[in-house]
């Protein structure tokens, strides 16, 4: 499942890089919860929660079976 998550993140990465940010996959647990760290400009952006939930989480749940939630790690 981690490989599938990483593939989706690689598709989304250019959009984050364009805004000066990036994302790092920390872990995927047995309950389908993905732990991510937003870096660069995305790490402290006021819109990071929206980016995480509306953008990244939506894409991962749609494309990777078994993913249930995204949690941000600081």
C-alpha positions in Angstrom: 0.0 0.0 0.0 2.9 2.4 0.7 4.1 2.1 -2.9 0.6 3.0 -4.2 0.4 6.0 -1.8 3.9 7.2 -3.0 2.8 7.0 -6.6 -0.2 9.2 -5.9 2.0 11.6 -4.0 4.4 11.8 -6.9 1.5 12.8 -9.1 0.5 15.6 -6.7 4.1 16.7 -5.9 4.5 19.1 -8.9 1.5 21.2 -7.6 3.1 21.5 -4.2 6.5 22.3 -5.6 5.0 25.0 -7.7 4.0 26.8 -4.5 7.3 26.2 -2.8 6.3 23.1 -0.8 6.5 19.4 -0.8 5.2 16.3 1.0 6.9 13.4 2.7 5.3 10.0 3.4 6.0 9.0 7.0 3.9 5.8 7.3 0.7 4.0 6.3 -0.7 2.0 9.3 -2.8 -1.1 9.3 -6.0 0.9 9.6 -5.4 2.8 6.4 -4.3 6.0 8.0 -1.6 7.8 6.1 0.9 9.9 8.0 2.3 12.8 6.0 4.6 15.7 6.6 4.1 18.9 4.6 7.4 20.6 4.0 8.7 24.0 2.8 6.1 26.6 2.2 3.3 24.0 2.7 4.6 23.2 6.2 3.5 26.5 7.8 0.9 27.7 5.3 -2.5 28.7 6.7 -4.1 26.6 3.9 -2.2 23.4 4.7 -5.2 21.7 6.3 -7.2 22.4 3.2 -4.4 21.1 1.0 -4.1 18.0 3.1 -7.8 17.1 3.4 -9.4 18.5 0.3 -6.5 17.7 -2.1 -4.2 15.0 -0.9 -6.7 12.9 1.2 -9.3 13.0 -1.5 -6.8 11.8 -4.2 -5.4 9.0 -2.0 -8.9 7.7 -0.9 -10.0 7.7 -4.5 -6.9 6.0 -5.9 -5.7 3.7 -3.2 -8.1 1.1 -1.8 -8.0 0.8 2.0 -6.9 4.4 2.7 -9.3 5.8 5.3 -7.7 9.1 6.5 -4.7 11.4 6.3 -3.0 12.8 9.4 -0.4 15.5 9.4 2.9 14.9 11.3 4.9 18.0 12.4 
